[in-house]
Amino acid sequence: SIKRTQDAISEAVVEKLVSGGVLLYAGVGFYCLFCDGNFLEYNVLADTPSHGQHIGILLVEAGVGITVFAAMLILFYKFASRGRP
């Protein structure tokens, strides 16, 4: 039920997760810029380009996953609570 879901993770937390996921994604890109690379050029994230690629992809996919999860949960909350006071 929606009440049990909201008890497990509140709407305020979900809204923060949406922002956090986007910030993680963008943060990786800007960190690459600060490391003298291009935006989302993962090669500069570690000592070897291969390791940098692994780290970058993992972080970016985590950011995207968190954002999509939270956005879907917000949609669930909105649709499930329609017509309720």
Order of alpha helices (4+ residues) and beta strands (2+ residues): alpha-alpha-alpha
